């Protein structure tokens, strides 16, 4: 049966080294064997010879079930990715937003920052509002000051076309 081959972990006949340090299926160190002897031991217990550490001197190989080994490796990788999840949440408003509504946006941003997410604040300018950019800068300053304990500014306030944006990340 042809099995999926992972280039990171050569198995059985794909191993090029002639002498290997072998660890058996119980986790015990067998010693240094030739590739042919190691393959014979692996076939006796109907398992695979997997090269675990090719850079060691001599390289280390284990006698294990290759599919189970790949399954465990994928589970570990998924678990690591699970802890590093960060999303970018965006909160949009106009420069003439009321103070109460702005406070609602600030409270929502505090929730996002406490969850570990980054927050992008966007002020949309329409028509003549672009003549009064200072109002947008003032609103952004209020937000940054209110969120100073929850997060810090990743990218300061800047204009992108008709939008004024500020990025904040959790502390």
Secondary structure, DSSP 8 states (H G I E B T S, - for coil): ------TTS-BGGG---SEEEEE-TTS-EEEEEEHHHHHHHHHHTT-EEEEEETTSSS-EEEEE-HHHHHHHHHHHHHHHHHHT---EEEEEEETT--HHHHHHHHHHHHHHHHTT-EEEEEEE--GGGGGGHHHHHHHHHHHHHHTTTTEEEEEEEEEETTEEEEEEEE-
